Amino acid sequence: MDMDMNMPSVFSASTEITILFTGWTTSTTTEYILTLTFLFLLAIFNRFLGALKFQLEKSWSQQTPSPQTLLLAPVNPRQNIQKAKLSPLPNYMRIHGDENEDEDTLPVSNNDNETPNSSIGYLKGDSARNKTSLKRLLPSWKASGTWSFGKDGTRALLECARALVGYFLMLSVMTFNIGVFITVLFGVLVGELLLGRFSQGTAWQEGTCHSG
């Protein structure tokens, strides 16, 4: 199959580049500088979207009421504490193993001819163990809060905007123009210096431009 591959494979320093479509072609040096300025601001704006999303998530988590913790009632020293006659420890401090010592143990049957009910019990025990192992392998998901159109809609729009800006910058860098490459990197650097303390994590990781 004969295909005309117009994508460059090496870096070039030309001021005539085409970004995304033929209508965006820098034919003069002024257009080239304006394009680089736009890409620089767009890289900073991409970091701003990441910081904005993190700040919104933080404010939403603070608004969610935390469950009240149960506190143990303090022991009144004047209260009469009951304890066993032959034990130096009070009743509430007794070990569970001591309680089982007074109980009669059930005899274990050594008969090989077991009833069907006993085999059913073994099957139920095996199924319970399998369910427990599956729960450990697949833990239940816990949402940060109830679903809300305002919060979840805003979160989805911000993530979509970050994906759009990130992939646009990635396709711009794929022109293999040295000026575009340095401009986008410098925009990421400046954006992180200005807005990195307002967000968490890195916006350019895991091979994508918008992940944060």
C-alpha positions as CSV (number, residue, x, y, z in Angstrom):
1,M,0.0,0.0,0.0
2,D,1.5,3.3,-1.1
3,M,0.8,5.9,1.5
4,D,2.0,9.5,1.5
5,M,3.4,10.0,5.0
6,N,3.7,13.7,5.7
7,M,4.5,13.4,9.4
8,P,8.1,14.3,10.0
9,S,10.4,11.9,11.9
10,V,13.2,14.3,12.9
11,F,13.2,17.7,14.6
12,S,13.3,20.8,12.5
13,A,13.8,24.5,13.2
14,S,11.6,25.8,10.4
15,T,9.1,28.6,11.1
16,E,6.6,27.2,8.7
17,I,4.6,24.5,10.5
18,T,1.1,23.1,10.2
19,I,-0.8,22.2,13.3
20,L,-3.8,19.9,13.1
21,F,-5.3,21.2,9.9
22,T,-4.0,23.0,6.8
23,G,-5.8,26.3,7.7
24,W,-3.4,26.7,10.6
25,T,-0.1,27.1,8.8
26,T,2.5,29.6,9.9
27,S,3.8,31.2,6.8
28,T,5.5,34.2,8.5
29,T,7.7,34.6,11.5
30,T,5.0,36.6,13.3
31,E,2.5,33.9,12.9
32,Y,5.0,31.4,14.2
33,I,5.7,33.5,17.3
34,L,2.0,34.0,17.9
35,T,1.4,30.2,17.6
36,L,4.2,29.5,20.1
37,T,2.7,32.1,22.5
38,F,-0.7,30.4,22.3
39,L,0.8,27.0,23.0
40,F,2.7,28.4,26.0
41,L,-0.5,29.8,27.5
42,L,-2.4,26.7,26.7
43,A,0.1,24.6,28.6
44,I,-0.3,26.8,31.6
45,F,-4.1,26.7,31.3
46,N,-3.9,22.9,31.3
47,R,-2.2,23.0,34.7
48,F,-4.7,25.5,35.9
49,L,-7.5,23.1,35.1
50,G,-5.8,20.4,37.1
51,A,-5.4,22.7,40.1
52,L,-9.0,23.8,39.8
53,K,-10.3,20.2,39.8
54,F,-8.2,19.4,42.8
55,Q,-9.4,22.4,44.8
56,L,-13.0,21.6,44.0
57,E,-12.5,18.0,45.1
58,K,-11.0,19.3,48.3
59,S,-13.8,21.7,49.1
60,W,-16.4,19.0,48.3
61,S,-14.8,16.6,50.7
62,Q,-14.7,19.2,53.5
63,Q,-18.4,19.8,53.0
64,T,-19.3,16.2,53.5
65,P,-20.1,15.5,57.1
66,S,-17.8,13.0,58.7
67,P,-19.3,10.1,60.7
68,Q,-19.3,10.6,64.4
69,T,-16.8,8.5,66.2
70,L,-18.1,6.4,69.2
71,L,-16.2,7.1,72.4
72,L,-16.0,4.7,75.3
73,A,-17.5,6.0,78.5
74,P,-14.8,6.7,81.1
75,V,-14.8,4.3,84.1
76,N,-15.9,5.9,87.3
77,P,-13.3,5.1,90.0
78,R,-16.0,5.3,92.7
79,Q,-18.1,2.7,91.0
80,N,-18.0,-0.8,92.4
81,I,-16.3,-3.0,90.0
82,Q,-17.3,-6.7,90.1
83,K,-14.8,-9.4,89.7
84,A,-14.6,-13.1,90.1
85,K,-13.9,-14.6,93.4
86,L,-10.8,-16.4,92.5
87,S,-9.6,-14.0,89.8
88,P,-7.7,-10.7,90.5
89,L,-9.1,-9.2,87.3
90,P,-12.6,-7.5,87.1
91,N,-15.3,-9.1,85.0
92,Y,-15.0,-6.7,82.1
93,M,-11.2,-7.5,81.8
94,R,-11.6,-11.3,81.7
95,I,-10.1,-13.0,78.7
96,H,-12.5,-14.7,76.3
97,G,-10.5,-17.9,76.6
98,D,-11.3,-18.1,80.3
99,E,-15.0,-18.0,79.6
100,N,-14.8,-21.0,77.3
101,E,-13.0,-23.1,79.9
102,D,-16.2,-23.6,81.9
103,E,-18.2,-24.6,78.9
104,D,-18.6,-28.2,77.9
105,T,-17.0,-29.1,74.6
106,L,-19.1,-30.9,72.1
107,P,-18.0,-34.5,71.3
108,V,-16.5,-35.1,67.9
109,S,-18.0,-37.9,66.0
110,N,-15.6,-40.5,64.6
111,N,-18.2,-42.3,62.6
112,D,-17.4,-42.6,58.9
113,N,-21.0,-42.9,58.0
114,E,-22.0,-39.2,58.1
115,T,-25.5,-38.0,57.4
116,P,-26.3,-35.9,54.4
117,N,-26.9,-32.9,56.6
118,S,-23.3,-33.0,57.7
119,S,-22.1,-33.0,54.1
120,I,-24.4,-30.1,53.3
121,G,-22.8,-28.2,56.2
122,Y,-19.4,-28.8,54.8
123,L,-20.5,-27.4,51.4
124,K,-21.9,-24.3,53.0
125,G,-18.7,-23.7,54.9
126,D,-16.6,-24.0,51.6
127,S,-18.9,-21.6,49.8
128,A,-18.6,-19.1,52.7
129,R,-14.8,-19.4,52.5
130,N,-14.9,-18.8,48.7
131,K,-17.1,-15.7,49.2
132,T,-14.7,-14.4,51.8
133,S,-11.7,-14.9,49.5
134,L,-13.6,-13.2,46.6
135,K,-14.3,-10.2,48.8
136,R,-10.7,-9.9,49.6
137,L,-9.7,-10.1,46.0
138,L,-12.4,-7.7,44.8
139,P,-13.0,-5.0,47.5
140,S,-16.1,-3.0,47.4
141,W,-15.9,0.4,45.9
142,K,-16.5,3.4,48.2
143,A,-17.6,6.7,46.7
144,S,-16.4,10.0,48.1
145,G,-20.1,11.1,48.3
146,T,-23.5,10.8,46.9
147,W,-24.0,11.4,43.1
148,S,-24.8,15.0,42.3
149,F,-25.3,16.5,38.9
150,G,-23.6,19.7,39.8
151,K,-20.5,18.1,41.3
152,D,-20.1,15.1,39.0
153,G,-21.1,17.1,36.0
154,T,-18.5,19.8,36.8
155,R,-15.9,17.0,37.4
156,A,-16.7,15.4,34.1
157,L,-16.5,18.7,32.2
158,L,-13.2,19.6,33.7
159,E,-11.7,16.2,32.9
160,C,-13.0,16.5,29.4
161,A,-11.5,19.9,29.0
162,R,-8.1,18.7,30.3
163,A,-8.2,15.8,27.9
164,L,-8.9,18.2,25.0
165,V,-6.2,20.6,25.9
166,G,-3.7,17.8,26.7
167,Y,-4.2,16.0,23.4
168,F,-4.1,19.2,21.5
169,L,-0.7,20.0,23.0
170,M,0.5,16.4,22.3
171,L,-0.5,16.7,18.6
172,S,1.3,20.0,18.4
173,V,4.5,18.5,19.8
174,M,4.2,15.7,17.2
175,T,5.0,18.3,14.5
176,F,8.6,17.7,15.5
177,N,9.3,21.4,15.5
178,I,12.0,22.3,18.0
179,G,10.3,25.6,18.8
180,V,7.0,24.0,19.6
181,F,8.6,21.3,21.7
182,I,10.6,23.8,23.9
183,T,7.6,26.1,24.2
184,V,5.2,23.4,25.5
185,L,7.8,22.1,27.9
186,F,8.5,25.6,29.2
187,G,4.7,26.2,29.6
188,V,4.5,23.0,31.7
189,L,7.4,24.2,33.8
190,V,5.9,27.6,34.4
191,G,2.5,26.2,35.1
192,E,3.9,23.8,37.7
193,L,5.9,26.6,39.3
194,L,2.8,28.8,39.6
195,L,0.1,26.3,40.3
196,G,1.8,23.1,41.5
197,R,1.2,23.9,45.2
198,F,-2.5,24.2,44.6
199,S,-2.8,20.7,43.1
200,Q,-1.7,17.2,43.9
201,G,0.3,14.9,41.7
202,T,1.7,15.6,38.2
203,A,-0.4,16.6,35.2
204,W,1.9,14.9,32.7
205,Q,2.3,11.2,33.6
206,E,1.4,7.7,32.6
207,G,1.9,8.6,28.9
208,T,-1.0,11.0,28.6
209,C,-1.1,14.8,28.7
210,H,-4.1,15.4,30.8
211,S,-3.8,12.8,33.6
212,G,-3.3,14.3,37.0
